[in-house]
Amino acid sequence: MELVSGYLTLTQPSEVKAYSDTYTKLADMAVYGARARALIYKARDSLV
């Protein structure tokens, strides 16, 4: 498992499942293309 500050080796099935479930949730939330641009523009415009 790659982390920001190093690496982590997961060996227990419950640990692997926790990371797998989290990755799936993040992948389901991801947006691409026009939807991603709209989200970025909305965030940018909220800073003005």
Biopython code that builds the backbone (N, CA, C, O; Angstrom):
import numpy as np
from Bio.PDB.StructureBuilder import StructureBuilder

atoms = [
    (1, "MET", "N", (0.850, -1.170, 0.000)),
    (1, "MET", "CA", (0.000, 0.000, 0.000)),
    (1, "MET", "C", (0.890, 1.225, 0.000)),
    (1, "MET", "O", (1.744, 1.369, 0.875)),
    (2, "GLU", "N", (0.705, 2.112, -0.968)),
    (2, "GLU", "CA", (1.501, 3.330, -1.035)),
    (2, "GLU", "C", (0.852, 4.413, -0.192)),
    (2, "GLU", "O", (-0.363, 4.604, -0.236)),
    (3, "LEU", "N", (1.662, 5.112, 0.567)),
    (3, "LEU", "CA", (1.204, 6.216, 1.395)),
    (3, "LEU", "C", (1.992, 7.465, 1.027)),
    (3, "LEU", "O", (2.958, 7.389, 0.269)),
    (4, "VAL", "N", (1.596, 8.583, 1.546)),
    (4, "VAL", "CA", (2.281, 9.836, 1.273)),
    (4, "VAL", "C", (3.704, 9.804, 1.822)),
    (4, "VAL", "O", (4.626, 10.307, 1.178)),
    (5, "SER", "N", (3.890, 9.226, 2.989)),
    (5, "SER", "CA", (5.194, 9.298, 3.653)),
    (5, "SER", "C", (5.963, 7.984, 3.652)),
    (5, "SER", "O", (6.986, 7.887, 4.331)),
    (6, "GLY", "N", (5.527, 6.998, 2.941)),
    (6, "GLY", "CA", (6.238, 5.733, 2.954)),
    (6, "GLY", "C", (5.393, 4.630, 2.365)),
    (6, "GLY", "O", (4.658, 4.853, 1.403)),
    (7, "TYR", "N", (5.489, 3.444, 2.930)),
    (7, "TYR", "CA", (4.689, 2.338, 2.452)),
    (7, "TYR", "C", (4.198, 1.504, 3.618)),
    (7, "TYR", "O", (4.699, 1.602, 4.738)),
    (8, "LEU", "N", (3.211, 0.685, 3.327)),
    (8, "LEU", "CA", (2.593, -0.144, 4.347)),
    (8, "LEU", "C", (2.308, -1.497, 3.715)),
    (8, "LEU", "O", (1.771, -1.564, 2.609)),
    (9, "THR", "N", (2.654, -2.550, 4.390)),
    (9, "THR", "CA", (2.368, -3.891, 3.902)),
    (9, "THR", "C", (1.201, -4.459, 4.687)),
    (9, "THR", "O", (1.276, -4.606, 5.907)),
    (10, "LEU", "N", (0.139, -4.775, 3.995)),
    (10, "LEU", "CA", (-1.049, -5.340, 4.630)),
    (10, "LEU", "C", (-1.087, -6.835, 4.362)),
    (10, "LEU", "O", (-0.911, -7.274, 3.225)),
    (11, "THR", "N", (-1.318, -7.613, 5.409)),
    (11, "THR", "CA", (-1.348, -9.066, 5.235)),
    (11, "THR", "C", (-2.639, -9.699, 5.749)),
    (11, "THR", "O", (-3.000, -10.801, 5.334)),
    (12, "GLN", "N", (-3.319, -9.019, 6.633)),
    (12, "GLN", "CA", (-4.540, -9.577, 7.202)),
    (12, "GLN", "C", (-5.713, -9.315, 6.264)),
    (12, "GLN", "O", (-5.874, -8.189, 5.793)),
    (13, "PRO", "N", (-6.533, -10.318, 5.981)),
    (13, "PRO", "CA", (-7.667, -10.122, 5.089)),
    (13, "PRO", "C", (-8.579, -8.961, 5.493)),
    (13, "PRO", "O", (-9.100, -8.257, 4.628)),
    (14, "SER", "N", (-8.774, -8.756, 6.791)),
    (14, "SER", "CA", (-9.644, -7.666, 7.232)),
    (14, "SER", "C", (-9.028, -6.300, 6.905)),
    (14, "SER", "O", (-9.747, -5.353, 6.586)),
    (15, "GLU", "N", (-7.701, -6.204, 6.984)),
    (15, "GLU", "CA", (-7.034, -4.954, 6.625)),
    (15, "GLU", "C", (-7.127, -4.697, 5.133)),
    (15, "GLU", "O", (-7.417, -3.579, 4.707)),
    (16, "VAL", "N", (-6.883, -5.719, 4.347)),
    (16, "VAL", "CA", (-6.973, -5.592, 2.893)),
    (16, "VAL", "C", (-8.389, -5.182, 2.499)),
    (16, "VAL", "O", (-8.563, -4.326, 1.631)),
    (17, "LYS", "N", (-9.396, -5.776, 3.119)),
    (17, "LYS", "CA", (-10.784, -5.448, 2.812)),
    (17, "LYS", "C", (-11.095, -3.997, 3.164)),
    (17, "LYS", "O", (-11.796, -3.318, 2.413)),
    (18, "ALA", "N", (-10.587, -3.516, 4.287)),
    (18, "ALA", "CA", (-10.840, -2.129, 4.688)),
    (18, "ALA", "C", (-10.300, -1.161, 3.639)),
    (18, "ALA", "O", (-10.983, -0.203, 3.278)),
    (19, "TYR", "N", (-9.087, -1.396, 3.147)),
    (19, "TYR", "CA", (-8.518, -0.532, 2.121)),
    (19, "TYR", "C", (-9.252, -0.691, 0.798)),
    (19, "TYR", "O", (-9.483, 0.289, 0.090)),
    (20, "SER", "N", (-9.615, -1.913, 0.469)),
    (20, "SER", "CA", (-10.356, -2.159, -0.771)),
    (20, "SER", "C", (-11.709, -1.456, -0.755)),
    (20, "SER", "O", (-12.109, -0.846, -1.747)),
    (21, "ASP", "N", (-12.404, -1.542, 0.362)),
    (21, "ASP", "CA", (-13.707, -0.875, 0.495)),
    (21, "ASP", "C", (-13.563, 0.640, 0.376)),
    (21, "ASP", "O", (-14.375, 1.301, -0.272)),
    (22, "THR", "N", (-12.530, 1.177, 1.004)),
    (22, "THR", "CA", (-12.297, 2.621, 0.941)),
    (22, "THR", "C", (-11.982, 3.046, -0.485)),
    (22, "THR", "O", (-12.511, 4.053, -0.957)),
    (23, "TYR", "N", (-11.132, 2.299, -1.180)),
    (23, "TYR", "CA", (-10.804, 2.610, -2.564)),
    (23, "TYR", "C", (-12.056, 2.592, -3.435)),
    (23, "TYR", "O", (-12.235, 3.464, -4.286)),
    (24, "THR", "N", (-12.917, 1.606, -3.226)),
    (24, "THR", "CA", (-14.153, 1.514, -3.996)),
    (24, "THR", "C", (-15.034, 2.732, -3.768)),
    (24, "THR", "O", (-15.596, 3.278, -4.717)),
    (25, "LYS", "N", (-15.159, 3.162, -2.512)),
    (25, "LYS", "CA", (-15.957, 4.355, -2.211)),
    (25, "LYS", "C", (-15.384, 5.593, -2.898)),
    (25, "LYS", "O", (-16.128, 6.390, -3.469)),
    (26, "LEU", "N", (-14.065, 5.751, -2.842)),
    (26, "LEU", "CA", (-13.436, 6.906, -3.482)),
    (26, "LEU", "C", (-13.604, 6.844, -5.003)),
    (26, "LEU", "O", (-13.869, 7.868, -5.634)),
    (27, "ALA", "N", (-13.457, 5.680, -5.584)),
    (27, "ALA", "CA", (-13.628, 5.527, -7.026)),
    (27, "ALA", "C", (-15.062, 5.855, -7.439)),
    (27, "ALA", "O", (-15.284, 6.441, -8.499)),
    (28, "ASP", "N", (-16.017, 5.487, -6.621)),
    (28, "ASP", "CA", (-17.428, 5.788, -6.919)),
    (28, "ASP", "C", (-17.714, 7.289, -6.841)),
    (28, "ASP", "O", (-18.628, 7.781, -7.501)),
    (29, "MET", "N", (-16.936, 8.015, -6.036)),
    (29, "MET", "CA", (-17.138, 9.457, -5.878)),
    (29, "MET", "C", (-16.420, 10.267, -6.961)),
    (29, "MET", "O", (-16.723, 11.445, -7.151)),
    (30, "ALA", "N", (-15.490, 9.660, -7.658)),
    (30, "ALA", "CA", (-14.666, 10.376, -8.633)),
    (30, "ALA", "C", (-15.512, 10.866, -9.809)),
    (30, "ALA", "O", (-16.467, 10.212, -10.227)),
    (31, "VAL", "N", (-15.136, 12.025, -10.325)),
    (31, "VAL", "CA", (-15.783, 12.563, -11.521)),
    (31, "VAL", "C", (-14.707, 12.895, -12.547)),
    (31, "VAL", "O", (-13.554, 13.140, -12.194)),
    (32, "TYR", "N", (-15.090, 12.901, -13.808)),
    (32, "TYR", "CA", (-14.148, 13.098, -14.905)),
    (32, "TYR", "C", (-14.750, 14.045, -15.927)),
    (32, "TYR", "O", (-15.952, 14.311, -15.924)),
    (33, "GLY", "N", (-13.898, 14.543, -16.792)),
    (33, "GLY", "CA", (-14.362, 15.344, -17.916)),
    (33, "GLY", "C", (-15.104, 16.598, -17.487)),
    (33, "GLY", "O", (-14.667, 17.324, -16.595)),
    (34, "ALA", "N", (-16.243, 16.842, -18.144)),
    (34, "ALA", "CA", (-17.022, 18.060, -17.903)),
    (34, "ALA", "C", (-17.478, 18.162, -16.450)),
    (34, "ALA", "O", (-17.487, 19.254, -15.880)),
    (35, "ARG", "N", (-17.852, 17.052, -15.855)),
    (35, "ARG", "CA", (-18.281, 17.090, -14.447)),
    (35, "ARG", "C", (-17.128, 17.489, -13.539)),
    (35, "ARG", "O", (-17.331, 18.231, -12.578)),
    (36, "ALA", "N", (-15.935, 17.017, -13.820)),
    (36, "ALA", "CA", (-14.769, 17.380, -13.014)),
    (36, "ALA", "C", (-14.447, 18.860, -13.184)),
    (36, "ALA", "O", (-14.182, 19.557, -12.205)),
    (37, "ARG", "N", (-14.469, 19.339, -14.426)),
    (37, "ARG", "CA", (-14.200, 20.760, -14.659)),
    (37, "ARG", "C", (-15.214, 21.632, -13.930)),
    (37, "ARG", "O", (-14.842, 22.633, -13.318)),
    (38, "ALA", "N", (-16.486, 21.263, -13.990)),
    (38, "ALA", "CA", (-17.521, 22.042, -13.310)),
    (38, "ALA", "C", (-17.270, 22.086, -11.804)),
    (38, "ALA", "O", (-17.455, 23.126, -11.173)),
    (39, "LEU", "N", (-16.858, 20.979, -11.239)),
    (39, "LEU", "CA", (-16.567, 20.922, -9.809)),
    (39, "LEU", "C", (-15.368, 21.805, -9.463)),
    (39, "LEU", "O", (-15.388, 22.515, -8.457)),
    (40, "ILE", "N", (-14.341, 21.763, -10.281)),
    (40, "ILE", "CA", (-13.154, 22.594, -10.056)),
    (40, "ILE", "C", (-13.511, 24.068, -10.184)),
    (40, "ILE", "O", (-13.097, 24.879, -9.355)),
    (41, "TYR", "N", (-14.270, 24.421, -11.207)),
    (41, "TYR", "CA", (-14.664, 25.820, -11.395)),
    (41, "TYR", "C", (-15.513, 26.306, -10.220)),
    (41, "TYR", "O", (-15.360, 27.442, -9.769)),
    (42, "LYS", "N", (-16.398, 25.455, -9.728)),
    (42, "LYS", "CA", (-17.244, 25.826, -8.598)),
    (42, "LYS", "C", (-16.387, 26.097, -7.369)),
    (42, "LYS", "O", (-16.615, 27.073, -6.655)),
    (43, "ALA", "N", (-15.400, 25.234, -7.118)),
    (43, "ALA", "CA", (-14.503, 25.431, -5.977)),
    (43, "ALA", "C", (-13.688, 26.713, -6.154)),
    (43, "ALA", "O", (-13.538, 27.498, -5.217)),
    (44, "ARG", "N", (-13.166, 26.916, -7.362)),
    (44, "ARG", "CA", (-12.382, 28.124, -7.636)),
    (44, "ARG", "C", (-13.224, 29.370, -7.415)),
    (44, "ARG", "O", (-12.779, 30.318, -6.768)),
    (45, "ASP", "N", (-14.436, 29.371, -7.950)),
    (45, "ASP", "CA", (-15.300, 30.552, -7.854)),
    (45, "ASP", "C", (-15.728, 30.850, -6.411)),
    (45, "ASP", "O", (-16.034, 31.993, -6.073)),
    (46, "SER", "N", (-15.747, 29.828, -5.579)),
    (46, "SER", "CA", (-16.137, 30.061, -4.180)),
    (46, "SER", "C", (-15.037, 30.783, -3.407)),
    (46, "SER", "O", (-15.285, 31.299, -2.317)),
    (47, "LEU", "N", (-13.830, 30.825, -3.956)),
    (47, "LEU", "CA", (-12.709, 31.484, -3.291)),
    (47, "LEU", "C", (-12.639, 32.970, -3.593)),
    (47, "LEU", "O", (-11.903, 33.712, -2.943)),
    (48, "VAL", "N", (-13.404, 33.395, -4.574)),
    (48, "VAL", "CA", (-13.348, 34.812, -5.001)),
    (48, "VAL", "C", (-14.270, 35.653, -4.153)),
    (48, "VAL", "O", (-14.362, 36.863, -4.357)),
]
sb = StructureBuilder()
sb.init_structure("model")
sb.init_model(0)
sb.init_chain("A")
sb.init_seg("    ")
for serial, (resi, resn, name, xyz) in enumerate(atoms, 1):
    if name == "N":
        sb.init_residue(resn, " ", resi, " ")
    sb.init_atom(name, np.array(xyz, "f"), 0.0, 1.0, " ", f" {name:<3s}", serial, name[0])
structure = sb.get_structure()
